[in-house]
């Protein structure tokens, strides 16, 4: 059984649930309502809110705040200093805690360094959001997204390799690293079993 390691400078509030084998680094703060799966890594300066669910084997790099109303499924990667939001129109003088918009990041997705995920969106399974991108709309499974605002420029394999496919149409391609095959039908990509 893997043991969970928590650096002495980290704060884990009473009630927080951490799965076995997690690594919690310097100056992390995990709120009491957070639920974190097995084998996760939380880098220096990470904050995790109360209404947060994090799956197994999630990697959250330095200086990321996972605010209330965010769910990260298994195998999600959050790059350094990427940003989540939870209120669409924040004002310091207006309390909007009852207006949080839920954000879902599906299994295996990568969120690049310094990208922003605007609240109320879903990032699809195995999608890849490039560094610095701003996601303000739902992202399809396997989509490669870049820019401000983020636009889809391609497709990615589960292994994180760009696939030789058009954005739309009917086509098939193989992952250059693993040989796994993918089928594009219209604007939806699926892994061929």
N, C-alpha and C positions, 0 to 999 in steps of 0.2 A: 504494500500500500504506500503510495507516494504521500509524503508529508507536505503540508502547506507551510510556506515560509513567509513571515511578515516582518519587515524591517522595523527596528525599534522606533523610528521616527514616524511610522504610519499610524493612522487613527482608524480603528475599525469599531464603529458604534455597536452597542449592544443590540442584538436582534439580527444583525447582518448575517447572511448565509453564504459561506464560501465552501466550494467543493474541495475535495482532496487534491493535492498536488499543485495548488495555486502558488504563484510567486507575487508578492505585494512589495514593491520597492519603496524607496525614500519618499517621504512627505505625501503619501497617498492618504485620501480620506474616503472611507466607505460608509455611507449612511446606514442606519439601522434597518431600513426596510428593503435594502438591496438583496437580490438573489443572484449569486454568481456560481456558475457551474464548475466542473472539474478541469484542472490543467490550464487555468487561465494565467496570463501574465499582465500585471498592471504596472506600467512604468512610472518613473519619477514624476510627482506632481499631478497624478490622476485623481479626479474627483468622481465619485459614483453616487447619484441621488437615491432617494428612498424608493420611488416608483420606477425602478429599473430592473430589468431581467437580462442577464447575460448568460449565454449558453456555455457549452464545453469548448475548451481549446481556443478561447478568444484571446487575441493579442492586442492590448491597448498600449500604444507607445506613449512617450513622455508628453506631459502637459495637455492631456485631453480631459474634458469634463463631459461625463455622460449624465445629462440632466434627466429629471423626472419625465416620464412618458416615452422613454426610449427602450426598445427591445433589440438586443443583438443575439441572433441565433448562433448555433455552433460554428466554429472555424472562421469567424469574422476577424479581419485585420483592420485596426484603426491606426493610421499613420501618425507620426508626431505632430502635435499641435492642430489636429483637425478639430472641427467644431460641430456640435449639435446645438439646435435651438429647440425651444418648446412653446414659445408664444409667437404668434404671427406678427403682432403689432404692439411690441412692448413700449410702455411708458413708465418711468420711475414713479410718477404720481398716481398711476392707475393700477389697482390690484387686479391681476388677470389669472390667478392660479387656477380658477375654475374654467379657464379657456385653453388649457394646454392641448396641443394637437399631438397625437401619437405618431411616433416614427418607428418604422420596422426596417431592420437590416437583415436580409435573409441569409441563410447558410452560405458560408464560403465567400462572401463578398469582401472586396478590398476597398478601403477608403484611404486615398493617398494623403500624404503630408499636406497640411494646411488647407484641405478641402473643407467646404461647409455643406452640411446637410440641413436644409430648411425643414422645420417641423411640418408634420402632416404627410410626409412622403414615405414611400416604400422603395428600398433599394433591393433589386431582385437577386436571386441566388447566383453566386459566382460572378456577379457584376464587378466591374473594375472602374472606380472613380479616380481619375488622374489627380496628381498633386495640384492644389490651388483651385480646383473646379468648384462651382457653386451649384448644387443640386436643388432645384425648386419644384421638380415634378417627379412622378414615379419613374423608376429606372427598370427596364426589362431584365429578366434573367440573362446572364452572360454578356450584357452590353458593356462596351468600352465608352466611357463618358469623359469629356474634357471641356475646359473653357468656362467662361462666365457670360451668360448662364451656361450650364453644362449642356452639351449636345453630344449625341451618339455619333462616333466616328468609326465604329467597328464592333467586332465580337471577340470575346475571350474564352479560352477553354477553362476547365476546372483547374488545370495546372498553372494558369496564369500566362498562357501564351496567346498571342494574337492569331486569330483564324483567318484564312484567306477566303473571305466571304463578302458578298455585297451587303449593304444595309438591309435591303428588301429583295424578295424574290424567292425562288425555289432553287436550292443548291445544297451540296454536302461538302464537308471538309474534315480533315483529320488534324488533331493537335500535333504540331511538329515535335513535341517532346515525348508524348505518351502513345500516340497513334489512336487515341480515342476518337470516335467518329461522331460528327454533329450534323444535324439536318435543319436547314432553314426553310420555313414554310411561311411565306408572306413576310411578316416582321416578328416571327417567333422562332427562337432557336431552341432545339432540344438535343439532348445527348441520346445517341442511338445505342441501345443496350447490346 
